[in-house]
Amino acid sequence: MFQIVEKELLVKFPLMRHLHVLTCQIPNNLGRRKLVYHLADPEGNWKTICSILDLVITGPSNLKKINFLIFPESILPFPRIHETLEKLDKFRPNTVCIVGIGPIMLGDYKGLLEQFESDNGEALASVIEDLDSGAIDSLPVNCCMIAVKEDDGRQRVFFEAKSHPFVGEETLDSDHYLYRGKIFPFFRCQPSCYNFMALICLDYAYRDIYQSNINVIIEKANQLFFDTRQKLNLLAVIACNPKPEHHAFGDVARGFYGEYLARSPGIDDTATLFCNSSEDTIFPESGPNTQYGHSSVLIHKNHKLRPIQMPEYSIDDYDGRPLGRLRFGATTRLHYFSLPFFHELDPRSTRTPLKVHAVFRPDQDGWYRINRDELTHNSLD
């Protein structure tokens, strides 16, 4: 069962300033042996990840303002976790990094939770209970890491296992060939009063005969609103999805923002961020209709977004749904943009809720910042 646990963070985002996000739409290379998926090119993944981490550490131009760094799912090689944490410890305070870890086994996942037990006690207890109930330690696990550098410089590390059954990551009703995570952190940043969650791909759309993952999140956000007048500010969904715009995602988004059955004040101002791998991703079962990429940001229809069509990104209403969508292309890119802080969500304001600051493409020397003329070339706005 999908269970949300609150985690308090000492995070102090700058006052009266929108937040800055860098999403990494980078390629992945997955292989499969005897139904078990693995990273086919872990060193290639690590080289790409290092180039991005070094870019954030050096912080050229306004990259020094980054608050959230988000990678796709199943991208980070398991043996490189501690090296990643060493690099993340060089980040500026009040920075959050969400990254998917390459496929591992339940025994490895339990070991990670034991190493960082102070922040993952509930998840560790759940794994131990499952092992005692007959789960095998070689069961595949798809998980992500949320690493936070708090205001005082302390590093916090959280892990979250995917709850969706895994057979090629495609269908919603496949055999349950995956360890199913049950504990999902709800992060409450104080003193900033900013709240966020992370999900892995189809966990956003998954439901069974007992409950819906997204409905549990809505109920939690509503409870938070009625108790404290705070809301869920950001829902980050990391993916390595060959169908990023499958109707299942659109249907859930319509219900999430539509308020057709009951009003949900806890998620009225939630920004939903989808970070997918790029079109250069290699997957062993890729078909003719495979289309990776198209990372996006969704926001409620009350926060008006002006329609835009550019080579690198567009803004639309997601096929008539009650929301505004910032939609990126499919190529390998780093997207740097701002998210609205809660105090900016005033309907009387003329401020743009979402703003793209920069787009980076891969270059021989790392990452090249696409200049403004290239971004606006052939604009249809």
ABEGO torsion letter per residue (X at the ends): XBBBBBBBBBBBBBBGBBBBBBBBBBBBBBBBBGGBBBBABAAAAAAAAAAAAAAAAAGBEAAAABABBBBBBGABBAAAAAAAAAAAAABBBGBBBBBBBBBBBAAAAAAAAAAAAAAAAAAAAAAAAAAAAGBBAABBBBBBBBBBBBAAGBBBBBBBBBABBBBGGABAABBBBBBBBABBBBBBBOAAGBBBBBBBEAAAABBBAABBAAAAAAAAAAAAAAAAGBBBABBBBBBBBABAABAAAAAAAAAAAAGAABBBAAAAABBBBBBBBBAABBBAABBAABBBEGBBBBBBAABBBBBBBBAABBBBAGGGBBBBBBBBBABBBBBBBBBBBAAABBAABABBABBBABBBBBBAAEBBBBBAAAAABGBAX
